[in-house]
């Protein structure tokens, strides 16, 4: 369940910010997350064409999605690489459901189903968008086509980006993607690790938001829609499936990456009392660009406390980019007596942050015997003396000085403080009417929540 709802942009120092991804067919940037890899050594169309890995990175700060497919193209043919994509979540676009024939009239490369004579290739998941990348039998060209199965099927030629990693841009017109956005793509056909096809697409062009999920599938296919046994993921056996494959019926699946979220996905956040402390534990099912978590506490009696009521009490470093379960913990050493409210502030490397839900702990298990109010020093004093004390709890605290008749002279402390050791100064020369204070016996009283103690001191002028 995604619980991060509020997004605020803040500015952090540059050392916390990832460098921007450059679209050049190089997939080695640390931001990328691998969502699927080749599961066999299949090479149905020979060793000169292949796909071996799919990576992605949702840049939620700039609301763009980066997708990369590690692979190479055979420059002696028009065989190509195909990519199918699904965007899922509340409000997400609805495409062709699993088991639906995906070819459409006018689609580029394989997407046209060989002039619609071989249109019945099918996925084992809903497909919203399709891509085709092929060299056209050339050592310099790389033609990129896109198709949409959202609403009325449509296709568009994005452009020729070549094979050397030079980026090409396309401005959307509303045919396949929402109008008025820039899509950037490139292909590096060196055939080495972390090289291949790379594309940058704005969320809005896809009808996506950071609250949605993505699912991907890549494969090798001919321009006549004849499919090879090279798929990522999936473990195809029995040779090339050929025309009209239905991946939902093949063993060795699934033939898709499964669903990956665009933001950090918090799967649990719980608290428990251990002795005089509160233990906080949380888990993430996946993380994108996660710098870490600030742990915040409030003692207000409402989960909707204003930000001024929350205090950061710790920080736990995140895992950056991760698609596995990660467990985190933090111990509040000094909880307040009564109700404590906790939340997490998840911070991206870009400086974006989002808040978790709020959890509540009722705490009444402190060792109050550690409460200490020490004798002031020096005593007798003139004009100044020091008062020290130790608070075993985080609580609202007051320290006041009274004369022999119980009249208040001054308030030295009147605020919420964490548990700990404190020292305060009482200087009669700094009092507004200090000259009128005479020698004699005075009292100082410390109150911390349910705790209270009074001690005597002597002024000798």
PEFEN-V995638 format. One record per residue. OMEGA is omega in whole degrees, 0 to 359 (none if undefined). Layout:
[[OMEGA] [OMEGA]]
This chain:
[[178] [183] [179] [187] [187] [180] [180] [179] [175] [180] [175] [177] [189] [181] [180] [189] [173] [169] [181] [176] [175] [180] [182] [180] [176] [187] [185] [179] [185] [180] [187] [175] [177] [181] [179] [177] [179] [187] [182] [178] [181] [177] [188] [179] [180] [187] [186] [177] [187] [162] [185] [183] [171] [176] [175] [173] [175] [178] [185] [177] [181] [177] [176] [181] [175] [176] [177] [175] [177] [181] [179] [182] [175] [186] [179] [182] [175] [174] [186] [177] [177] [177] [174] [185] [173] [172] [185] [179] [180] [180] [182] [177] [179] [181] [181] [183] [178] [179] [179] [176] [191] [182] [177] [182] [180] [179] [181] [177] [183] [188] [177] [176] [180] [181] [180] [173] [178] [189] [195] [171] [190] [179] [175] [176] [178] [180] [178] [183] [182] [178] [175] [181] [181] [183] [180] [180] [184] [177] [183] [185] [169] [184] [183] [177] [177] [177] [177] [171] [175] [184] [178] [180] [181] [179] [179] [174] [183] [179] [180] [183] [182] [186] [187] [180] [177] [183] [177] [181] [178] [177] [186] [183] [182] [181] [178] [181] [177] [189] [171] [180] [180] [176] [181] [184] [180] [177] [174] [188] [180] [181] [180] [183] [177] [175] [180] [184] [180] [182] [179] [183] [175] [176] [186] [179] [181] [188] [183] [172] [180] [178] [185] [181] [179] [177] [188] [177] [179] [185] [174] [187] [178] [178] [179] [178] [171] [187] [177] [177] [177] [181] [174] [356] [180] [181] [183] [175] [177] [177] [181] [178] [175] [181] [171] [178] [172] [186] [177] [181] [183] [168] [178] [181] [5] [177] [174] [187] [194] [190] [178] [183] [176] [175] [169] [182] [179] [184] [177] [176] [186] [179] [176] [180] [177] [183] [180] [186] [174] [179] [178] [180] [177] [181] [173] [176] [178] [180] [176] [171] [189] [177] [178] [186] [164] [176] [185] [182] [174] [176] [175] [184] [179] [178] [181] [179] [177] [183] [180] [181] [182] [179] [177] [183] [179] [179] [176] [182] [179] [183] [179] [176] [184] [176] [178] [179] [176] [180] [181] [177] [177] [179] [173] [184] [187] [178] [178] [174] [181] [185] [174] [177] [182] [172] [177] [173] [182] [186] [175] [174] [179] [183] [175] [175] [181] [183] [174] [168] [182] [175] [188] [176] [175] [189] [178] [189] [183] [175] [187] [181] [179] [179] [185] [169] [185] [175] [180] [180] [356] [177] [1] [183] [172] [0] [190] [174] [180] [176] [179] [178] [176] [177] [178] [185] [171] [190] [175] [187] [173] [174] [186] [179] [182] [174] [185] [180] [177] [178] [182] [178] [183] [172] [182] [180] [177] [185] [174] [178] [174] [173] [180] [182] [183] [176] [179] [181] [173] [185] [184] [180] [180] [177] [181] [180] [184] [182] [182] [180] [184] [175] [178] [183] [177] [181] [172] [186] [178] [177] [179] [183] [181] [185] [180] [177] [181] [175] [183] [173] [186] [174] [182] [184] [none]]
